[in-house]
Amino acid sequence: MRTHRPRSSFPPVILATLLGLVWVGCDETTGPVATISPGLTECGGSNVFDRRDFSPASTMIDNRWMPLIPGTAFILDGVANRGGGLLPHRVIFTVTNLTKDIGGVNTVVLWDRDYTDGHLQEAELAFFAQDDEGSVWVMGEYPEEYENDVFIGAPSTWIATYSGADAGIILPGRKKLESTSPFLQGWAPDVNFLDCGRVFSRGGTVCVPYSCYENAVVIDEWSPLDVAAAHQRKYYAPGVGNVSIGAVDDPEGETLVLVNILRLTPEELAEARKETLKLEARAYEINDVYRHTAPCR
């Protein structure tokens, strides 16, 4: 469920120096594993991934502000400037009934489609899990890029625990919601991806075309690697999830609001499963990092 991934123009080695990385070990499969020195990044050190924090029920994501129920599709409409001015923008998030083991944690597989002016721009597999304290984590992403509806590659793929990539929290559990300290939302040095988040506000009301919601949680997101210093504000409604995305000082100007929630029929869910597995088949063909993962099931 990622809609904003600023990238840095710095090469990974220079980036490591700028961010104050320390090399903490070596894995015979993935090579050196990098972690960020606490206090040397805006993302802080408030969350550290540990597979022992996840029970076998990690795919049962029932966080009050981000429940992910298989067979649910969320449709958000808005605008974004991807180089041709502000154009109509639509994102469809589908929670599949597939799971995938990443770094010893069982995750739910989301299939996302991103359209600009009616044309497919990105199709993504994203992997989410909930820890025992109720925080929802992202464990990796395989975002395919398209130009004029034609596949052109997936250069921004990252998988937690491989090539130094770290999982991140998308939405904190109830206890962590009481803090406004920044938290890591994901770190993948090989693709120059680093996102931070923090709780911006709680308890407000948000209205979108689909409905109005009280007691919303707003997460402020940004990347220290983004020279434009852009932020996104994501509004989460209890019992629903992400219902609105706003832009702050963002040249891309991406804004989205929830317009519909679909409960897929068994046939529609089977078709979503089929399309998800099709993306995964290509991921295994073209991406070295993805090949380290176990197949979806």
BELSUL-V549807 format. One record per helix or strand of 2 or more residues. SS is the DSSP state (h for helix, s for strand). FROM is the first residue (numbers start at 0). TO is the last residue. Records with the same first field share a line. If there is no record, write none. Layout:
BEGIN
SS=FROM-TO + FROM-TO
END
This chain:
BEGIN
h=11-18 + 50-52 + 175-177 + 188-190 + 265-285 + 289-291
s=20-26 + 30-35 + 71-80 + 85-101 + 104-115 + 118-129 + 135-146 + 149-152 + 157-158 + 167-170 + 182-187 + 192-206 + 211-221 + 230-236 + 240-247 + 254-262
END
